[in-house]
Amino acid sequence: MTDRLNDESIDGWLKGRKGWRRSENSLIKSFDFLSFRDAIVFVNRVAGIADDVDHHPDIDIRYSTVLISLSTHSAGGLTDKDLKLAEKVDFATSAP
């Protein structure tokens, strides 16, 4: 089992990442695209990445906006797996 990160580690990581925020035991970021199709292409990229690392986000799609939420449920909070996946998700798009 992966260990939960302490608040200082999470806060330090957040300072260096644009757009990510913490909501209780999750990391959340909203991605805006020009079209629904672009949003779905992004979600498909994220799905591939998530399967590759065997760590799966919650994904909410609202037309051209995609909300990604990360948490390690088995650890009851945020772990290094969430931070690493968040970085990979950022790399999967050119969205701000």
N, C-alpha and C positions, 0 to 999 in steps of 0.2 A: 504494500500500500504506500502511496505517495504522501509525504508529510505536508500539512498545511503550512503556508507561508505566514510569517508574522506581519503585522501592520506596517512596520518600517520597510520591509522588503517590497511590499506591494506599493506603498506610497513612493518609494524611490523609483520603481519601475514606471509608475504612472507619470512621473515628472518628465520622463524622456519619451513618452508616447503621445502623439497627437490624436485627440478624439476619444480615447478610451477613458471611461470613468468607472468608478466602483459603486455598486449598489448592493449593500449588505454583503453577501457571500459570492457575488458575481462581478465579472468584468463585462462592460457593455459598450458597444460602439454602433453608431448608426452610419450607414453608407448610402449616399444618394447618387442615383444614376439618371441618365437622360431618358431612358425608356424602361418599360417592364422587361423587355427582352434582355437588355443589358444587365438588369438586376438578376435575372434568372441565370445568365451566363456566369455571373459572379458567384451565385449560390452553388452552381455546379462545380466551379473551381474549389470553393470551400469544402464541398462534400468530398471531393477527391483527396484533398489535403487531410481532412479529418479522418477519413478511412485509412490513409497511409500511416497516420500516427496513432490510430485507434483511440481517438479522443474527440467526442462529438459535441458541437455547440447547439444551443437552442437558436433557431433561426425564425424570424418573423418577417414576412414579405408583405409590404403595403405598396402596391403598384411599383414605383421606381425607388422605393426606400427599403433597405434591408437592415434589420436590427440583429446583431450577433450578440449572444450572451454566453459567457463561458464560466463554468464552475466545475470543480471535481466533486461530484455528488458523493462518491465513496469516501472522500476525506472530509466532507461537510464544510467545504470552503474552497479557497483558492490555493492552487499548487503551482509548481514550476511548469507542469503540463499546460496549464491555462496561459501562462505568460508566453511560452514557446509557440503555442497554437495562435495566439493573438498576433505575434510577430509574423507568422506565416500567412495569416489572413490579410494583414496589411500589405504584404508583398504580392498578394494575389490580385490587387487592384491598383489603379492609379487614382482612385477616388480620394478626395481629401479626408 
